[in-house]
Every structure is written in C-alpha cells, then in structure tokens.
Amino acid sequence: MQYLNIAFALLAVLAWGGLFFVYYRERIIPWFVNRFTRDKPPKASEENSLFGGAAPLPFKYETEEQAKEKREKEIALIEAALQAEKEAAMKEDEEEAPPSSAAQSKEDKPSSQKTSS
C-alpha cells in the first residue's frame, strides 16, 4: 500500500508539471533557449568602429607612461580645484571680516566729538 501512495504522488507531480509546461510553454521555451545557448557577438558597423569594421574591444591597455601622465593630470586638476576653493574661501572671509582699525578710529572720532560739545 505504501508503494502505491508514492506512485500516485509521483504521478500527480508529473501531471502538474506537464500541465504547467503545456500552459506556459510559450514563455518557458524561449527562456531555456536564451539561458542555455551562447550569445552572438555584436555586429561591427563602420560608424561605431575605430578600425574600420572590426568589433570594438571592451577595454584598452595603457602603457605605464600613459598611466603616469593621466595620474599627473588628475592630480594637477585636483590641486587647481583645491586652490580655487581656498581663494574663494579667503575672499568670503575678507568680505565678512569686520572693518579695519583705521576705519573704526574714524568712526569713533565723530562720536567722541559729539559727546565733548
């Protein structure tokens, strides 16, 4: 009796699997084809290629000199940006700074003259 129950369970699972496959086969078959087949390489066109129809490379190796020049340019740009930020901050500080002591003494003199008269 126990083997008969296992056989019925397997039969039911197979029946459900078959019904599922029949119902969704239009979606399942293209997915399996896409999943388990190789992709075709992209077709090269004259517009997108640097070498006249050859497939473009996914990356480009740099020589040590080119990499060093690139790093130096990036460092120079960063230093220039930092210098510009420092200058802008100094200008803002100068604008927000209180008036100089000479200007304060000129302002103080009229007030002292008004009190003495």
Backbone hydrogen bonds, N-H to C=O, Kabsch-Sander energy under -0.5 kcal/mol:
donor,donor_aa,acceptor,acceptor_aa,energy
5,N,1,M,-1.7
6,I,2,Q,-1.8
7,A,3,Y,-2.3
8,F,4,L,-2.3
9,A,5,N,-2.3
10,L,6,I,-2.5
11,L,7,A,-2.3
12,A,8,F,-2.5
13,V,9,A,-2.4
14,L,10,L,-2.6
15,A,11,L,-2.4
16,W,12,A,-2.7
17,G,13,V,-2.5
18,G,14,L,-2.6
19,L,15,A,-2.5
20,F,16,W,-2.5
21,F,17,G,-2.5
22,V,18,G,-2.6
23,Y,19,L,-2.4
24,Y,20,F,-2.6
25,R,21,F,-0.8
27,R,24,Y,-1.3
28,I,24,Y,-2.6
29,I,25,R,-2.2
31,W,27,R,-1.1
32,F,28,I,-2.4
33,V,29,I,-2.4
34,N,30,P,-2.6
35,R,31,W,-2.5
36,F,32,F,-2.4
37,T,33,V,-0.8
49,S,45,S,-0.8
67,A,63,T,-2.4
68,K,64,E,-2.5
69,E,65,E,-2.6
70,K,66,Q,-2.4
71,R,67,A,-2.4
72,E,68,K,-2.5
73,K,69,E,-2.4
74,E,70,K,-2.3
75,I,71,R,-2.6
76,A,72,E,-2.5
77,L,73,K,-2.4
78,I,74,E,-2.3
79,E,75,I,-2.7
80,A,76,A,-2.4
81,A,77,L,-2.2
82,L,78,I,-2.5
83,Q,79,E,-2.5
84,A,80,A,-2.3
85,E,81,A,-2.2
86,K,82,L,-2.3
87,E,83,Q,-2.5
88,A,84,A,-2.3
89,A,85,E,-2.3
90,M,86,K,-2.4
91,K,87,E,-2.2
92,E,88,A,-2.1
93,D,89,A,-2.3
94,E,90,M,-2.3
95,E,91,K,-2.1
96,E,92,E,-2.0
97,A,93,D,-1.1
104,Q,100,S,-1.7
105,S,101,S,-2.3
106,K,102,A,-1.7
107,E,103,A,-1.7
108,D,104,Q,-2.1
109,K,105,S,-1.7
111,S,107,E,-0.9
112,S,108,D,-2.0
113,Q,109,K,-2.3
114,K,110,P,-2.1
115,T,111,S,-1.3
116,S,112,S,-1.4
117,S,113,Q,-1.3
